[in-house]
Amino acid sequence: MEPLYEHHEAIRVSIVNGKMFTEKVKELLVKEHAIDIYVHGIPFRRYSISPSMVKEFIYGNLISLGVIDSVDDVEKIEFVNNVAKVHLKIKPQLFEKLAISYGVLCEEKQLTHTFEGKVKSNVKISATSILEALKKFHEKAQVFKITGGVHSAALFRINTVEPIIYVEDIGRHNAIDKIVGWGFLRNIDFSKTFILTSGRVFLDSVIKVAKAGIPIVVSKSAPTLNAVLYAERNNITLIGFARGRRFNVYSCYWRILDLKTSYIHVIGEFLT
């Protein structure tokens, strides 16, 4: 696998007591890998991703955008330099009509934001499991610790602390797509998993999760209001600001074991 980063020289500038000091240093910088996706010969999307799990990214991206429903919809993918040529089992003429409707060269939002589909899983998870998974998540963030230039995402089975798959990428959406593609290629039962991400949670991130059928999203950062409202409508537990020994639950809080009892107890204390 191609390294995600390499050394590059820089001049470090420091101001101490009003005086400037400089030194030549070697910094580790993350790489960008440009990938053009063509479907039936039609230019579909261009992305900048980290140079790993490219096939998984393409499958996850096509599933997230609703172009395919499963890996079985893909006949083959050919890689020529930085171009991925995707051949679907649907007729090329049909894809051309879809492309005109969705606008293949426009932003992804026009394709993803129309999706509504409730996640059917009714699994529950303990707060302790979330916090322990968060600890493991931090331990595995090696590229981020070295470079500070990537986002991370990991997939866990419910109430376990070891990730099934851990991904670091220059884009938070890319990392989620890679996990979704990886899981679909291996027939992972997403209904019994949860995903942890380092990035802010926007609406399109939750839509990607919904299409995979993942019932719980945990983030170190903040969600948007649109993401929370969508998660609530589609039976997804959205957790943000997961840091240290605490987190906020924004939707479908019933999935967190004992949360309802604890919440009532705290409210009772405030009322008295």
N, C-alpha and C positions, 0 to 999 in steps of 0.2 A: 504494500500500500504506500502511495506517495506521502511523504511527511506533510503535516498540516502547517508547518512553519519552517523558517530558516533564518540564519543570522544576517544582519545588515548593519553597516556602520552608521553611527549617529554622533552628533555633537551634543553633549549634555551641558546645559547652562544652569548655573546656580548663583543666586545672589545672597551673599553673607555679609551682614553689617555694611550694606551699601556697596560692596565690591562684587564684581562679576568674576566668576571662576568657570572655566570651560575644560572639558576633557573629552577625548575620543573614546567611545564605548561601542560594544557590539550588542545589539538588541535582537531578540527573537521576535520576528513578525509573522503573523498568520498569512497564508496564501489565499488568493482568490482563484477559483476555477470557473471560467465562463462556459456555460453549456447552452446550446441552442437546441430546442426540442421541435422536431418536425413530426407532424402526424399526417400520414398518407401524402407526404410531399409538401404539405402546407406548413409554413412557418407558424408555430403555435406560441411559444414563449422563449425568452432568453433570461437566464438566471445567472447570478454569481453565487457560487456555493463553495464550501470547503472541499478539497479534492479527495473525498472518501465517500463510500456508499452511494455512488452516482446512480447505479441501477435502482437501488431502494428509493432514492429521492424521486426518480422519475415515476415509479409506480405509485408512491405515496402522493405525489403532486397530482397525477391524473385522477386518482381516486378522490382526493380532497376537492378537486375542481368539478367532480361529477362527470368527467369524460368517460371513465370506466367505473363499473361497480365492483369488479374483482379482477384478479390477475388473469383469470381465464379469458377476459375480453381482449387480451393482447396476443396477437399472433407471434410477433417477434420484435426485438429492439436491436437495431444495428448502430454501432458506434464508429464514427469516422472522424478522427481528430476530436474537435470539441462539439461535434454535432451528434445528437441522438435521433435516429430515424425510427419512429414508432409506427408499426403496422398493426391496426386493429382488425378484429374479425368482422366488424360491421363494414358495410360497403363504403368505399371512399366517397361516393356521391352523397351519402347520408351525412358523413362527417362534414363535407363542404357546406351543406345546408345548416348544420349546427354551428359551424364556424361563422357563417354570415349572421346568424341570429345572435350569437354571443359576442362576436367581435374578437377574433383570436389575438389581435395585437393590442387590445386595450388592457386595462388593469384587471387583475384577477377578481376584483370585487364584483364585477358585473356577472360573473359566473357563480361565485360561491354564495352570495348573500341571499339568493332566492331559496336556499335549501332549508326545509323544516322537517325534522324527523326525530321523534322522541327516542331517547336511549331506553331500551326496555329492561336493562339490568336493575335489580333491586338489591345489589350487594351493599354491605355495610362495612365500615372500617373503624378501627380504634384510633383515637388521637395519638396514642403512643406510637402506633405503627407509622403514622405520618411523620412524626418528629424523628423517629429512628431512620426512616427512609431519607429524610432531609439531611441527616448527618452523613449517611453513605453517599448521597448526592454530592455533597461538598468535598468529600474525600476523593472522589473520582474526577474532580474538575482539574485535571493536570495541565491541559493546554491553556486553560484560562489562567491558572496560577503562574504559568511561565510567560504568557504573552498578554493577558488581559484583553484579548481581541476576539473572543468567541462567546456564543450563547450555548447553553446546554439543555438537554432534555433526556429524560430517562423513563422507561416503562417498568412498572413493578406489578407483581401479582398482589392481590388484596391481602393485607395483613402479613406481608413479608418485607424484609428490609434490604434484600439484595436485588438490584435491578436485573431484569431480563436482558435489557439492552440499554446502553448509555451512549449518547451522541453529543459531540461538540461540533459546532458549525458557526460560520461568520453570521448567519442569519437565524433568528429564532424560529421563523416559519419553516426554514429549510430543515432544522433539526426535528421539528414535529413531522414533517413530510417523510423524512428518512425513517423515523420510528414506525409510522403508519405503513410505509412500503415494506419495511423489514418484517413487520408482523403479518401482513397479508401474504407475503411470499412464503411464510412458514405456518400459515393457518393458525395463528395465535387466536385464542378466544379472548377478544378484547373486553367482553362483558365482565370478566373477572380480574380486570387490571385497573390501575390508575397511572396517570402520567404526571411527571414533575418537570417543570420548566423554570429556567432562570429569568426569562423575559417577561415583560408586561403582557397581559392577556387581552388581546383585541378580539373583536367579534369574529374575524376570519379564522383566528386560532381555535376558537371554540367550535366553529363550524367544521373544521378539519377533524376535531376530536369526535364530534357528533356523527360524522359520516363513518368513522371507524367503529363507533359504538362503545367508546370508552366512557364510563360513567362518572369518573372523578378527575378533575384537573387541579393540580396544586402548583402555585407559583411563589417564588421568592418576592415577586414584585406586585404591582397593583393591577387590577382588572379595570376595564372601562365599564361604564353603565350599560352600554349596548351588549357587551359580552355577558354581563350578569343577567340581564333580562332575557337574553336568548337562552342562557343555561337554564334558567328557571322554567321557561316554556318547554324545554326539551329534556327535562329530567336529568340534568347534569349538575353534580355538586361542584361548585367553583370555589376554590380556596385561594386567598391571596395573602401577601405579607407573611409567608411562612419563614420565620427567622428565629433562630435560637430555640426557645421552648414555647412559642406562641404562633397562632395563625388566626386569620379571619375567615369565617364561612359566610359566603354571600348568597348561596342558593342551595335548595334541597338539603338542608342541614340534617334531616332525619337519617342520612347515611352515616353520620358520625355517631358511633356507639356512645350512649350515656349523655350525649350533648343536651338533649331536651331536659332531662332531670336536673343536670347541673345548671342550665340556664334559668329554670324556674326557681331553683334554690337561690341563685344570685339576685334575681329580681325581688324575691321575697325579702332578702336582707336589706335591699335598697328601700323597700316600702316601709320597713319597720324602723 
